[in-house]
Amino acid sequence: MDTVSTSRRGFLRGSAQASLLGTLSGMGLLGAAPAQAAVTDYKALVCLYMFGGNDGNNMIVPLDAAHYAKYSAARSAAGLALSTSAKTLLAPRTATLQAVPDALAQSFGFHYGMPEIDALFGQGEVAAVLNVGSLRQPLTKAQYVAGTANPSQLFSHPDQTLQNQAGTPAGAGTGWGGRLLDVLGSTGRLDAVSVGAGGLFVEGASVHGNRLPESGELGLAGMNFWPQAQADTRRDALRQILSSENPNLMANAANKALLQGMALVDDLAKANAATPLNTVFPGFALATQLHTVAQLIRQRAAQGPGRQVFFVSIGGFDTHGGQVYQQWNVLRQVSQSVAAFQQALGEIGHKQSVTTFTMSDFGRTLTANSGGTDHGWGNHHLVIGAAVKGGVYGKFPDFTLGGPDDATGRGVWIPQFSNQQVGATLGRWFGANPEMLASKVFKDELAKFAVSDLGFMG
């Protein structure tokens, strides 16, 4: 069985259910909307999801003697250990670790598939946030072994994907990006958008996320007719059908989502016709998604103050085998696509107001198996944008198999930072105040962590 495809299908089923919950909420059928705070500027968050569980241990590799020796010992036999000598790691960099008690200088290298990300890091526009994962509270090895407050369903693709996007291991029908819009305010259908795969991240209690195909085209069967008048007639008929009331609440919700998607596609088509972007994007699906996001940002930002959240994604990270080529292939797509997106943001004048961040199911084991790695827990993530305070945040795990950072003896890292801490750091930049974050966006969980702002946003 194809593990990647199976897990992806499972997630899409889950996200479809979550999307429906968001739609019902947006229709006022799942409770009252929370109070909103006015915003006076424009900002956007873009969640770049890596489906399958990216091997962060090879995306960014510590090069100090103690860490690298353990890393090499765990991975060399399977041919997975990267090195600067073999040019599978980019030229070494050194950064003073931040968000840690001791400000130590740490040497490291990025995976050789990510030269564009490395260049952005050199420009101060990338923060590497180390060993992040799903947590209910800070957790020690002893507490994990005792089963004290362990997150549920660890190592499960669909469960961890939904937990990450919800921002809570307790499970939720909304995502933390959507909940940020709930408290900060949403002005319309452009504010919460998934491009490509659906994402729980953009679903709020009162804000419903809309979904566009990767191409930004509606792609509805029966809508592609010639002459154009015939297609327009059929589309108008479909709009009337979708606008009519249905006694079935779920059918009503699905109709509303499709109707909003049709309107969103019309908006995008008008924007493209008016002023096409000059930035050249590579021919990857992720790049196409980000191209669409840039166009939507330009259109929405021109309307004045507001907030947008986006979900884009790329698969192929479930590397149980063939990791050497497969991870290089997907990481180069991420690196080139993000670099083009940053260039496009500069073209439209919104580099300072848009922040992109990576998310993935989980990390992967430090130990290898037959050319690949297994499901892990804590993972390294990237935050990209001109508003980012570039650098390395946190510290690398000890890399001692069976040590205090290893949950299972195979290099499964107990996270040092929680999803809530990363989300709250981004949320504060986005405009949410500490009370909103603690009581509404990450309710009853953020307060369990001593630090709610990791400092990687300006």
Backbone hydrogen bonds, N-H to C=O, Kabsch-Sander energy under -0.5 kcal/mol:
donor,donor_aa,acceptor,acceptor_aa,energy
3,T,1,M,-0.9
6,T,2,D,-2.6
7,S,3,T,-2.5
8,R,4,V,-2.2
9,R,5,S,-2.7
10,G,6,T,-2.3
11,F,7,S,-2.4
12,L,8,R,-2.6
13,R,9,R,-2.1
14,G,10,G,-1.9
15,S,11,F,-3.4
16,A,12,L,-2.1
17,Q,13,R,-1.8
18,A,14,G,-2.4
19,S,15,S,-2.9
20,L,16,A,-2.0
21,L,17,Q,-2.1
22,G,18,A,-2.4
23,T,19,S,-2.2
24,L,20,L,-2.7
25,S,21,L,-2.4
26,G,22,G,-2.5
27,M,23,T,-1.4
28,G,25,S,-2.1
29,L,24,L,-2.7
37,A,183,V,-2.7
43,K,306,G,-1.6
44,A,353,S,-2.3
45,L,308,Q,-2.1
46,V,355,T,-2.5
47,C,45,L,-0.5
47,C,310,F,-2.8
48,L,46,V,-0.6
48,L,357,F,-3.1
49,Y,47,C,-0.8
49,Y,312,V,-2.9
50,M,359,M,-3.2
51,F,49,Y,-0.8
51,F,314,I,-2.2
53,G,50,M,-1.1
56,G,54,N,-1.6
58,N,55,D,-1.6
59,M,55,D,-0.8
60,I,56,G,-1.8
61,V,109,G,-2.7
63,L,107,S,-2.3
64,D,107,S,-0.6
68,Y,64,D,-2.7
69,A,65,A,-2.0
70,K,66,A,-1.3
71,Y,67,H,-2.6
72,S,68,Y,-2.8
73,A,69,A,-2.1
74,A,70,K,-1.8
75,R,71,Y,-1.2
76,S,72,S,-2.7
78,A,75,R,-0.7
79,G,76,S,-1.9
80,L,75,R,-2.1
81,A,75,R,-0.7
87,K,84,T,-0.8
88,T,83,S,-2.0
89,L,83,S,-1.4
90,L,110,F,-2.9
93,R,108,F,-3.0
95,A,106,Q,-2.4
97,L,95,A,-0.6
97,L,104,L,-3.2
98,Q,392,V,-2.3
103,A,101,P,-0.6
104,L,102,D,-1.9
106,Q,95,A,-3.0
108,F,93,R,-2.6
109,G,61,V,-1.9
111,H,59,M,-2.2
112,Y,88,T,-1.9
114,M,111,H,-2.1
118,D,114,M,-2.3
119,A,115,P,-2.1
120,L,116,E,-2.2
121,F,117,I,-2.4
122,G,118,D,-2.1
123,Q,119,A,-1.1
124,G,121,F,-2.0
125,E,120,L,-2.6
127,A,383,V,-2.6
128,A,391,G,-2.8
129,V,127,A,-0.7
129,V,381,H,-2.9
130,L,128,A,-0.7
130,L,393,Y,-2.7
132,V,379,N,-3.9
133,G,417,F,-1.8
136,R,149,A,-0.6
144,Y,140,T,-2.3
145,V,141,K,-2.6
146,A,142,A,-1.9
147,G,143,Q,-0.6
147,G,144,Y,-1.1
148,T,143,Q,-3.1
149,A,147,G,-0.8
154,L,151,P,-0.5
156,S,153,Q,-1.3
157,H,155,F,-0.6
160,Q,156,S,-2.6
161,T,157,H,-2.3
162,L,158,P,-2.1
163,Q,159,D,-2.4
164,N,160,Q,-2.7
165,Q,161,T,-2.0
166,A,162,L,-2.3
167,G,163,Q,-2.0
168,T,163,Q,-1.3
171,G,168,T,-0.8
175,G,203,E,-3.3
176,W,165,Q,-2.0
177,G,201,F,-0.9
178,G,201,F,-2.0
179,R,175,G,-2.2
180,L,176,W,-1.5
181,L,177,G,-1.6
182,D,178,G,-1.9
183,V,179,R,-1.7
184,L,180,L,-2.0
185,G,181,L,-2.5
191,D,188,G,-1.6
193,V,309,V,-2.2
194,S,210,N,-3.2
195,V,311,F,-2.7
196,G,194,S,-0.5
196,G,212,L,-3.4
197,A,195,V,-0.6
202,V,199,G,-1.0
203,E,200,L,-2.2
204,G,207,V,-3.1
208,H,206,S,-0.5
209,G,207,V,-0.5
210,N,192,A,-3.1
212,L,194,S,-3.0
216,G,213,P,-1.7
223,M,220,L,-1.9
225,F,223,M,-1.2
230,Q,227,P,-1.1
231,A,227,P,-1.2
232,D,228,Q,-2.7
233,T,229,A,-2.1
234,R,230,Q,-2.1
235,R,231,A,-2.3
236,D,232,D,-2.4
237,A,233,T,-2.0
238,L,234,R,-2.3
239,R,235,R,-2.4
240,Q,236,D,-1.9
241,I,237,A,-2.0
242,L,238,L,-2.8
243,S,239,R,-1.8
244,S,240,Q,-0.9
244,S,241,I,-0.7
249,L,247,P,-0.7
252,N,248,N,-2.4
253,A,249,L,-2.3
254,A,250,M,-2.5
255,N,251,A,-2.5
256,K,252,N,-2.3
257,A,253,A,-2.2
258,L,254,A,-2.2
259,L,255,N,-2.5
260,Q,256,K,-2.7
261,G,257,A,-2.0
262,M,258,L,-2.2
263,A,259,L,-1.9
264,L,260,Q,-2.4
265,V,261,G,-2.2
266,D,262,M,-1.9
267,D,263,A,-2.2
268,L,264,L,-2.3
269,A,265,V,-2.5
270,K,266,D,-2.0
271,A,267,D,-2.1
272,N,268,L,-2.5
273,A,269,A,-2.1
274,A,270,K,-1.9
275,T,271,A,-2.1
281,F,279,T,-0.6
284,F,282,P,-0.7
288,T,284,F,-2.1
289,Q,285,A,-2.2
290,L,286,L,-2.5
291,H,287,A,-2.3
292,T,288,T,-2.0
293,V,289,Q,-2.2
294,A,290,L,-2.5
295,Q,291,H,-1.8
296,L,292,T,-2.3
297,I,293,V,-2.7
298,R,294,A,-2.3
299,Q,295,Q,-2.1
300,R,296,L,-2.7
301,A,297,I,-3.1
302,A,298,R,-1.3
303,Q,300,R,-1.8
304,G,301,A,-1.5
306,G,41,D,-2.1
308,Q,43,K,-1.6
309,V,191,D,-2.8
310,F,45,L,-2.4
311,F,193,V,-1.9
312,V,47,C,-2.8
314,I,49,Y,-2.2
317,F,51,F,-1.9
319,T,317,F,-1.8
320,H,318,D,-1.5
323,Q,371,G,-2.5
326,Q,322,G,-2.1
327,Q,323,Q,-2.5
328,W,323,Q,-0.6
328,W,324,V,-0.9
329,N,325,Y,-2.6
330,V,326,Q,-2.1
331,L,327,Q,-2.7
332,R,328,W,-2.2
333,Q,329,N,-1.2
334,V,330,V,-2.1
335,S,331,L,-2.8
336,Q,332,R,-2.6
337,S,333,Q,-2.2
338,V,334,V,-2.6
339,A,335,S,-2.0
340,A,336,Q,-2.0
341,F,337,S,-2.1
342,Q,338,V,-2.7
343,Q,339,A,-2.0
344,A,340,A,-2.5
345,L,341,F,-2.4
346,G,342,Q,-1.8
347,E,343,Q,-2.0
348,I,344,A,-2.0
349,G,345,L,-0.5
349,G,346,G,-0.7
350,H,345,L,-3.2
354,V,351,K,-0.7
355,T,44,A,-2.2
356,T,384,I,-2.8
357,F,46,V,-2.4
358,T,382,L,-2.5
359,M,48,L,-1.9
361,D,50,M,-0.8
363,G,377,W,-1.9
365,T,374,D,-2.0
366,L,410,R,-0.8
366,L,411,G,-0.6
367,T,410,R,-2.2
368,A,74,A,-0.9
369,N,372,G,-2.7
372,G,369,N,-1.2
373,T,319,T,-2.6
374,D,367,T,-0.5
376,G,363,G,-2.7
377,W,378,G,-0.5
378,G,413,W,-2.9
379,N,132,V,-2.6
381,H,129,V,-2.5
383,V,127,A,-2.3
384,I,356,T,-3.7
385,G,125,E,-2.3
386,A,351,K,-1.1
387,A,351,K,-0.5
388,V,385,G,-1.2
389,K,456,F,-2.8
390,G,124,G,-1.2
390,G,388,V,-1.1
391,G,126,V,-1.8
393,Y,128,A,-3.1
394,G,98,Q,-3.6
401,L,399,F,-0.7
403,G,400,T,-2.4
406,D,403,G,-1.3
407,A,405,D,-0.6
407,A,412,V,-3.3
413,W,411,G,-0.7
414,I,405,D,-2.6
416,Q,131,N,-1.9
417,F,131,N,-1.9
419,N,133,G,-1.3
422,V,418,S,-1.8
423,G,419,N,-2.8
424,A,420,Q,-2.6
425,T,421,Q,-1.9
426,L,422,V,-2.1
427,G,423,G,-2.8
428,R,424,A,-2.4
429,W,425,T,-1.4
430,F,426,L,-2.0
431,G,427,G,-0.9
431,G,428,R,-0.7
432,A,427,G,-2.4
437,L,433,N,-2.3
438,A,434,P,-2.4
439,S,435,E,-2.5
440,K,436,M,-2.3
441,V,436,M,-2.3
442,F,437,L,-2.8
444,D,438,A,-1.1
445,E,442,F,-1.7
446,L,442,F,-1.9
448,K,445,E,-1.7
449,F,446,L,-1.9
452,S,450,A,-0.5
458,G,387,A,-2.9
